[in-house]
Amino acid sequence: MEEESKSLSDLPENWSLSTIGEITTPVEKIDAHTDPDRQITYLDISGIDNKANRIGDTKTFRLADAPSRARQIVKSGDVLFSTVRPYLRNIAQVRAEFDGEIASTGFSVLRPAPGVEPIFLFFKAISKLFVDTISGEQYGASYPAVKDAQVRAQPVAVPPTKEQQRIVEKIDTLFARLDKGEEAVRDVQKLLTRYRQSVLKSAVTGQLTADWRAERKGQLKHGRDLLARILETGRESWDGRGKYKAPDAPDTAELPDLPTGWVWASVDQLARIMGGLTKNSKRKEMSMTRPMLRVANVYQNRLELDDIHETGITEGELARVSLQARDILVVEGNGSKSQIGRMAVWSDEIPNAVHQNHLIKVRLYETALAEFMVAWFQSPIGRQVVEKVASSTSGLYTLSISKIAAMVAPLPSLEEVDEIVRGVEEAHSKIAVLEEWCETELKRSASLRQSILKDAFAGKLVPQDPTDEPASTFLARIAAEKPTAKKTRRKTTA
């Protein structure tokens, strides 16, 4: 705020210091009782694409059935600035197609007064300094927010109208160049994503190691020998209820052919599959606690461990829910089809950790298979296996211990598994370097956008023209045209 005040104290020629409230006009609100059957398009905070700063998803309601926050009538050119969690940058300008529609009261609807260019006001609203200043005034913990009055009280340096137009034109030109560069970077990101999937497909179908395998023809062990050893390990380590029952072999009738030396196996044949801890209030009272992994910690082939919760646990639960190095953690369910069954290998990053019940643990009898199994289930073919098993007649996608047990995977020799994992890791490390470059370029572009905006609102982006009508002139007109608040008499008592 100090930095902004300093920049505003030294205004360019014909600029004036004002506030957002002084350069905007009031917005009309609708009464749901006056026209309950009217069909409206509702613009809500959640429908804003905060990366592109535009209106994305909308909902249609009969006015009487609309949320109670659907009250503000918007016009084309209005700027919608979310007062809830303003740091998320849910900011957008109302396009012509939404003229006359209804916005949530969770927005400050900023309608530029005559003399103020709508897009100039929008650029001000998306500038980092403006958003950061507003965010610094928020209150509340669960849903940090600011008041509409706080948004309107923010100072703004206002140039003449004609200079606003020149500024907007210059920003549009510079942003268009950045758009073109960002589009090229995003095209590279798409190619890298496709290449990553191509590597995985090549790896799990044997194409990646075809030459390697040909050079060792007759020297490699068969996958069925490895499977037989794994099944024996499973039988010998059985500690479940009742008599040990060998897992059923998978039905391979609809499965593709495998390279020579590979076999199909079910996850049930290769591993023990276990659920985790259920959450309940009694756990707070337990004397034994452990760090617990949740769904929020497990992503596709990676773990995010910055936010780990502690939970109470009993001695009897410990053996079942404890994590060991090389365990695979699988997300049980998700609202998005693409996120079902995302998984990662646990490398004992946090000692004595346990996992919640929404993460299913796959403990392979042969732990050297862990990375290969994750590569398989993340490959295009493996994803089909996951999604087929996870789907239900209701259209929802969830996994369970029994569903994971029924999933199938190819099994080469351990020697080839090592070669496949090495090849995948080598390719992915090269891809990661390029992905990091893409992210760096996009961040650099975002930083350049903010530098452009900073210069624009400091009067440094375009030259001043002394013949422009001063901002003070049209600001005076705006002030004169605004309705004067009625004064109320205070009653006095004798």
Summary of the structure (lengths in Angstrom):
residues: 494
radius of gyration: 30.7
end to end distance: 47.3
largest distance: 112.1
contacts: 1457
relative contact order: 0.13
helix: 43%
strand: 19%
